[in-house]
């Protein structure tokens, strides 16, 4: 997921080809494995794992896949070692970009990230160069169809949500980062359709790109990030991402 949770962007990414969907499954599987190694295989005591499971379910990863990954990661035979790294930089027209990666080779990943920034009119910056423009929040996207907003508000706040934003097709439920899994689980248990659930970087301000070439460059940059196996998520403050047609 990228941007500031516009449903058009999320929906486009959910309608990818089967091969791209398999890549998404692989990436979230890596997140699950890392969460298990960091905090154990029990989501009731490992909030990070609970959050990643909520994200996986929203991405339609089958429960048996999730269980298999958890069991494998908890076993003695799993020796993969991944490092979590965040890169920051600027796209065309000064668009702020935050890139989350899980990698077993930081030199390879850093080289790829720098190359994508440079190739499409941006530049990779130092740690902290754009992070001050974002706030870390949990985001649970709920399908709006047949949902009573007041009831959702009551149920979400009871579950631990901090805010609800009404958009065209969805409700954007905000939580503390460590509550996203429990809020998503609680709302799903009450019958709401969860379309997306994960901790997110929410920009405080947004920038619009006017030049068609810059729009194309920014769109291509995001595609390259998303296609890279080491990169888990990309966040940015591009206001008119929907103008990129791919």
FIROLO-426295 format. One record per residue: residue in one letter; x, y, z of N, C-alpha, C in turn. Coordinates in steps of 0.1 Angstrom, whole numbers, plus 5000, padded with zeros to 4 digits. Layout:
<atoms>
> a,X,Y,Z,X,Y,Z,X,Y,Z
...
</atoms>
This chain:
<atoms>
> x,5009,4988,5000,5000,5000,5000,5009,5012,5000
> x,5004,5023,4994,5012,5035,4994,5003,5047,4995
> x,5009,5059,4996,5001,5071,4997,4994,5073,5010
> x,4982,5079,5009,4975,5082,5021,4962,5075,5022
> x,4962,5062,5018,4950,5053,5019,4938,5057,5011
> x,4940,5064,4999,4929,5066,4990,4925,5052,4985
> x,4912,5050,4986,4907,5037,4982,4911,5033,4968
> x,4911,5043,4959,4914,5040,4945,4928,5034,4943
> x,4937,5038,4952,4951,5033,4951,4951,5019,4957
> x,4944,5017,4968,4944,5004,4974,4937,4994,4965
> x,4926,4998,4959,4918,4989,4951,4926,4985,4939
> x,4933,4994,4933,4942,4991,4921,4952,4980,4924
> x,4958,4981,4936,4968,4971,4940,4962,4958,4944
> x,4949,4958,4948,4942,4945,4951,4938,4938,4938
> x,4938,4945,4927,4933,4939,4914,4945,4935,4905
> x,4956,4932,4911,4968,4929,4903,4967,4915,4897
> x,4976,4912,4888,4976,4898,4882,4979,4888,4892
> x,4977,4875,4889,4980,4864,4898,4995,4864,4902
> x,5004,4867,4892,5018,4866,4895,5022,4878,4905
> x,5016,4889,4903,5019,4900,4913,5013,4897,4926
> x,5001,4891,4926,4995,4887,4939,5003,4877,4947
> x,5009,4868,4939,5018,4858,4946,5030,4865,4952
> x,5035,4876,4946,5046,4884,4952,5042,4891,4965
> x,5029,4896,4965,5024,4902,4977,5023,4892,4988
> x,5019,4879,4985,5018,4869,4995,5032,4866,5000
> x,5042,4865,4991,5056,4862,4996,5061,4873,5005
> x,5058,4885,5002,5063,4896,5010,5056,4896,5024
> x,5043,4894,5025,5037,4894,5038,5041,4881,5046
> x,5044,4871,5038,5049,4859,5045,5062,4861,5052
> x,5071,4869,5045,5084,4873,5051,5081,4881,5064
> x,5072,4890,5063,5068,4898,5075,5064,4890,5087
> x,5056,4880,5084,5051,4870,5094,5063,4863,5101
> x,5071,4858,5092,5083,4850,5097,5092,4859,5106
> x,5094,4871,5102,5103,4880,5110,5096,4883,5124
> x,5082,4885,5123,5075,4888,5136,5076,4876,5145
> x,5075,4864,5140,5075,4852,5148,5089,4851,5155
> x,5099,4853,5147,5113,4852,5152,5116,4863,5163
> x,5110,4875,5161,5112,4886,5171,5104,4884,5184
> x,5092,4879,5183,5083,4879,5195,5076,4866,5197
> x,5079,4855,5190,5072,4843,5193,5060,4840,5184
> x,5055,4828,5184,5044,4823,5175,5030,4826,5180
> x,5028,4831,5191,5015,4833,5197,5011,4848,5195
> x,5001,4850,5186,4997,4864,5184,4990,4871,5195
> x,4985,4863,5205,4979,4870,5217,4990,4876,5226
> x,5002,4872,5225,5013,4878,5233,5023,4885,5224
> x,5021,4884,5211,5030,4891,5201,5022,4900,5192
> x,5021,4913,5197,5012,4922,5190,5017,4925,5175
> x,5030,4924,5173,5035,4926,5159,5030,4915,5150
> x,5030,4903,5155,5025,4892,5147,5010,4893,5145
> x,5003,4898,5155,4988,4899,5154,4985,4910,5143
> x,4993,4920,5142,4991,4931,5132,4994,4926,5118
> x,5005,4918,5117,5008,4912,5103,4998,4902,5099
> x,4992,4894,5108,4982,4885,5105,4970,4892,5100
> x,4966,4903,5106,4955,4911,5102,4957,4917,5088
> x,4969,4921,5085,4973,4926,5072,4972,4915,5062
> x,4977,4903,5065,4976,4891,5056,4962,4887,5053
> x,4953,4887,5063,4939,4883,5060,4933,4894,5051
> x,4936,4907,5053,4930,4917,5045,4934,4916,5030
> x,4946,4910,5029,4952,4908,5015,4947,4894,5009
> x,4938,4887,5017,4932,4875,5012,4943,4863,5012
> x,4953,4864,5021,4962,4853,5022,4954,4842,5030
> x,4954,4829,5024,4946,4819,5031,4951,4816,5045
> x,4942,4812,5054,4946,4809,5068,4956,4798,5069
> x,4955,4788,5060,4964,4777,5060,4979,4781,5056
> x,4979,4791,5047,4993,4797,5044,4999,4804,5056
> x,4990,4812,5063,4995,4819,5075,5000,4809,5085
> x,4992,4799,5088,4996,4789,5098,5009,4782,5094
> x,5010,4779,5082,5022,4772,5077,5035,4780,5079
> x,5034,4793,5076,5045,4802,5077,5049,4804,5092
> x,5039,4805,5100,5042,4806,5115,5049,4794,5120
> x,5044,4782,5117,5050,4770,5121,5064,4768,5116
> x,5066,4772,5104,5080,4771,5098,5089,4781,5105
> x,5085,4793,5107,5093,4803,5113,5096,4799,5128
> x,5087,4793,5135,5089,4789,5149,5098,4776,5150
> x,5100,4769,5139,5108,4757,5139,5123,4760,5139
> x,5130,4749,5142,5145,4750,5143,5151,4752,5129
> x,5144,4747,5119,5150,4746,5106,5150,4759,5098
> x,5144,4769,5103,5143,4782,5096,5154,4791,5099
> x,5164,4793,5090,5176,4800,5093,5177,4814,5086
> x,5166,4817,5078,5167,4830,5071,5168,4842,5081
> x,5176,4851,5077,5179,4863,5086,5176,4875,5078
> x,5165,4882,5082,5162,4895,5075,5163,4907,5084
> x,5167,4918,5079,5169,4930,5086,5159,4940,5081
> x,5152,4947,5091,5143,4957,5088,5150,4971,5086
> x,5148,4977,5074,5155,4990,5071,5145,4999,5065
> x,5145,5012,5069,5137,5022,5063,5146,5032,5056
> x,5142,5035,5043,5149,5044,5035,5140,5056,5032
> x,5146,5068,5031,5139,5080,5029,5144,5088,5017
> x,5136,5095,5010,5141,5103,4999,5130,5112,4993
> x,5133,5117,4981,5123,5126,4974,5121,5121,4960
> x,5109,5121,4955,5105,5118,4942,5105,5131,4934
> x,5101,5131,4921,5099,5143,4913,5091,5154,4921
> x,5094,5166,4919,5087,5178,4925,5087,5177,4940
> x,5097,5171,4946,5099,5171,4960,5089,5162,4968
> x,5083,5152,4961,5074,5143,4968,5082,5135,4979
> x,5077,5135,4991,5084,5128,5002,5081,5113,5001
> x,5091,5104,5002,5089,5090,5001,5096,5083,5012
> x,5089,5073,5018,5094,5064,5028,5093,5050,5023
> x,5104,5043,5024,5104,5029,5018,5108,5020,5030
> x,5099,5010,5032,5102,4999,5042,5107,4987,5036
> x,5118,4981,5041,5124,4969,5035,5127,4959,5045
> x,5126,4946,5041,5131,4935,5048,5141,4928,5039
> x,5154,4928,5043,5164,4923,5034,5175,4914,5041
> x,5180,4905,5034,5191,4897,5039,5204,4902,5033
> x,5204,4913,5025,5216,4919,5020,5214,4934,5018
> x,5218,4942,5028,5215,4956,5028,5222,4964,5017
> x,5233,4959,5013,5240,4966,5002,5232,4965,4989
> x,5227,4953,4986,5219,4951,4974,5207,4960,4974
> x,5200,4959,4986,5187,4967,4987,5189,4982,4986
> x,5200,4987,4993,5203,5001,4992,5206,5005,4978
> x,5214,4997,4971,5217,5000,4957,5205,5001,4948
> x,5196,4991,4950,5183,4991,4942,5175,5004,4945
> x,5173,5007,4958,5165,5019,4962,5171,5031,4956
> x,5184,5033,4958,5191,5045,4952,5189,5046,4937
> x,5190,5035,4931,5188,5034,4916,5174,5039,4912
> x,5164,5034,4919,5150,5038,4915,5148,5053,4917
> x,5153,5058,4928,5152,5072,4930,5159,5080,4919
> x,5171,5077,4916,5179,5084,4906,5173,5083,4892
> x,5168,5071,4889,5163,5068,4875,5151,5077,4871
> x,5143,5079,4882,5130,5086,4879,5128,5100,4884
> x,5140,5107,4885,5139,5121,4889,5139,5124,4903
> x,5143,5115,4912,5143,5118,4926,5157,5116,4932
> x,5158,5116,4945,5171,5113,4951,5169,5107,4965
> x,5177,5097,4969,5176,5091,4982,5183,5100,4992
> x,5177,5103,5003,5182,5112,5013,5187,5105,5025
> x,5191,5112,5035,5196,5107,5048,5184,5103,5057
> x,5187,5095,5067,5177,5091,5076,5171,5104,5083
> x,5158,5105,5083,5152,5117,5089,5148,5128,5080
> x,5153,5127,5067,5151,5138,5058,5136,5141,5055
> x,5127,5131,5055,5113,5133,5053,5104,5127,5064
> x,5110,5119,5073,5101,5112,5082,5093,5122,5091
> x,5099,5134,5093,5092,5144,5102,5078,5148,5095
> x,5076,5145,5082,5064,5149,5075,5053,5138,5076
> x,5056,5127,5084,5047,5116,5085,5044,5112,5099
> x,5033,5107,5102,5029,5102,5115,5026,5087,5114
> x,5031,5079,5123,5029,5065,5123,5015,5062,5129
> x,5006,5056,5122,4993,5052,5127,4989,5039,5122
> x,4980,5032,5129,4973,5020,5124,4962,5024,5115
> x,4960,5017,5104,4949,5021,5095,4941,5008,5091
> x,4928,5008,5094,4920,4997,5091,4909,5002,5081
> x,4909,4997,5069,4899,5001,5058,4887,4992,5058
> x,4875,4998,5061,4863,4990,5062,4854,4993,5050
> x,4849,4983,5043,4840,4984,5032,4827,4992,5037
> x,4823,5002,5029,4812,5011,5033,4798,5004,5031
> x,4797,4994,5022,4785,4989,5018,4777,4983,5030
> x,4764,4988,5031,4755,4983,5042,4760,4986,5056
> x,4768,4996,5058,4774,4999,5071,4767,5012,5076
> x,4763,5011,5089,4757,5023,5095,4769,5030,5102
> x,4772,5042,5098,4784,5049,5103,4784,5051,5118
> x,4772,5054,5124,4772,5056,5138,4775,5043,5146
> x,4770,5032,5140,4772,5019,5147,4787,5015,5146
> x,4793,5018,5134,4807,5015,5132,4815,5024,5141
> x,4811,5036,5143,4819,5045,5152,4819,5040,5166
> x,4807,5035,5170,4806,5029,5184,4814,5017,5185
> x,4813,5008,5175,4821,4995,5176,4836,4998,5175
> x,4840,5007,5166,4854,5009,5164,4860,5016,5177
> x,4854,5025,5183,4859,5032,5195,4859,5022,5206
> x,4849,5013,5207,4849,5003,5218,4861,4994,5216
> x,4865,4991,5203,4876,4982,5201,4889,4988,5203
> x,4890,5002,5204,4903,5008,5206,4907,5018,5196
> x,4898,5021,5186,4902,5030,5175,4903,5044,5180
> x,4910,5053,5173,4912,5067,5178,4904,5076,5169
> x,4900,5072,5157,4893,5081,5147,4887,5073,5136
> x,4877,5079,5129,4871,5073,5117,4869,5084,5107
> x,4874,5081,5095,4873,5090,5084,4864,5084,5073
> x,4854,5091,5069,4845,5086,5058,4850,5091,5045
> x,4853,5081,5036,4857,5083,5022,4846,5079,5013
> x,4848,5080,5000,4838,5077,4990,4832,5063,4991
> x,4841,5053,4992,4836,5039,4992,4840,5031,5005
> x,4847,5038,5014,4852,5031,5025,4852,5040,5038
> x,4853,5033,5049,4856,5040,5062,4871,5037,5065
> x,4878,5048,5068,4892,5047,5072,4893,5048,5087
> x,4895,5037,5094,4895,5036,5108,4910,5037,5113
> x,4913,5047,5121,4926,5050,5126,4928,5044,5140
> x,4940,5039,5143,4943,5033,5156,4957,5036,5160
> x,4961,5033,5172,4975,5033,5176,4981,5022,5168
> x,4994,5023,5165,5001,5013,5157,5000,4999,5163
> x,5001,4998,5176,5001,4985,5182,4987,4979,5184
> x,4976,4987,5180,4962,4983,5181,4956,4978,5168
> x,4963,4980,5157,4957,4977,5144,4952,4963,5143
> x,4959,4953,5148,4955,4939,5147,4943,4936,5155
> x,4943,4941,5167,4931,4938,5176,4919,4946,5172
> x,4920,4958,5167,4908,4965,5162,4903,4959,5149
> x,4911,4955,5140,4907,4948,5128,4900,4935,5132
> x,4905,4927,5141,4899,4915,5145,4886,4917,5151
> x,4885,4927,5160,4872,4930,5167,4861,4934,5157
> x,4865,4942,5147,4855,4947,5137,4851,4935,5128
> x,4861,4927,5124,4857,4916,5116,4848,4906,5123
> x,4850,4905,5136,4842,4896,5144,4827,4901,5145
> x,4825,4914,5143,4812,4920,5143,4805,4921,5129
> x,4812,4915,5120,4806,4913,5106,4811,4924,5096
> x,4820,4933,5100,4824,4943,5090,4834,4936,5080
> x,4834,4941,5068,4843,4936,5058,4856,4944,5058
> x,4867,4938,5062,4880,4945,5063,4887,4944,5049
> x,4890,4955,5043,4897,4955,5031,4912,4957,5032
> x,4917,4963,5043,4931,4965,5045,4933,4968,5059
> x,4945,4963,5065,4948,4966,5079,4963,4965,5081
> x,4969,4977,5085,4983,4977,5087,4988,4990,5093
> x,4999,4990,5101,5005,5002,5105,5010,5010,5093
> x,5007,5023,5093,5010,5031,5081,5017,5044,5084
> x,5024,5050,5075,5030,5063,5076,5020,5073,5069
> x,5014,5082,5077,5004,5091,5072,5010,5105,5070
> x,5011,5110,5058,5017,5124,5056,5009,5135,5062
> x,5015,5145,5068,5008,5156,5073,5005,5167,5063
> x,5012,5167,5052,5009,5176,5040,5011,5168,5028
> x,5004,5173,5017,5005,5166,5004,5010,5175,4993
> x,5016,5169,4983,5021,5177,4971,5015,5171,4958
> x,5010,5180,4950,5005,5177,4937,5015,5178,4926
> x,5015,5169,4917,5024,5169,4905,5016,5174,4893
> x,5021,5184,4886,5013,5189,4875,5019,5184,4861
> x,5032,5183,4860,5038,5180,4848,5036,5165,4844
> x,5031,5162,4832,5028,5148,4829,5041,5139,4829
> x,5052,5144,4826,5065,5136,4826,5068,5133,4841
> x,5066,5142,4850,5069,5140,4864,5059,5130,4870
> x,5046,5131,4865,5036,5121,4870,5040,5107,4866
> x,5045,5106,4853,5049,5093,4848,5061,5088,4856
> x,5071,5097,4858,5083,5093,4865,5080,5088,4879
> x,5071,5095,4887,5068,5092,4900,5060,5078,4900
> x,5051,5077,4891,5044,5064,4890,5053,5052,4887
> x,5062,5054,4878,5072,5043,4875,5081,5040,4887
> x,5085,5050,4894,5093,5048,4906,5086,5040,4916
> x,5073,5043,4918,5065,5035,4928,5064,5020,4923
> x,5062,5018,4910,5061,5005,4905,5073,4997,4907
> x,5085,5003,4905,5098,4996,4907,5100,4993,4921
> x,5096,5002,4930,5097,4998,4945,5088,4986,4948
> x,5076,4986,4943,5066,4976,4947,5070,4963,4941
> x,5077,4962,4929,5081,4950,4923,5093,4944,4929
> x,5101,4951,4937,5113,4946,4944,5109,4937,4955
> x,5115,4925,4956,5111,4915,4966,5115,4920,4980
> x,5126,4928,4981,5130,4933,4994,5122,4944,5000
> x,5114,4950,4992,5106,4962,4997,5092,4958,5001
> x,5089,4961,5013,5076,4956,5019,5065,4967,5016
> x,5068,4979,5017,5058,4990,5016,5064,5003,5012
> x,5057,5012,5006,5061,5025,5002,5051,5035,5006
> x,5055,5046,5012,5046,5056,5016,5050,5069,5011
> x,5041,5078,5007,5045,5091,5001,5034,5101,5003
> x,5037,5114,4999,5027,5124,5001,5022,5130,4987
> x,5022,5121,4977,5017,5125,4964,5002,5126,4964
> x,4997,5138,4961,4983,5140,4963,4974,5134,4952
> x,4980,5134,4939,4971,5130,4928,4977,5118,4921
> x,4980,5108,4929,4985,5095,4924,4976,5089,4913
> x,4963,5091,4915,4953,5086,4906,4955,5091,4892
> x,4962,5102,4890,4964,5107,4876,4974,5098,4868
> x,4981,5090,4875,4991,5081,4868,4983,5069,4863
> x,4984,5066,4850,4976,5056,4844,4984,5043,4842
> x,4997,5043,4844,5005,5031,4843,5008,5027,4829
</atoms>
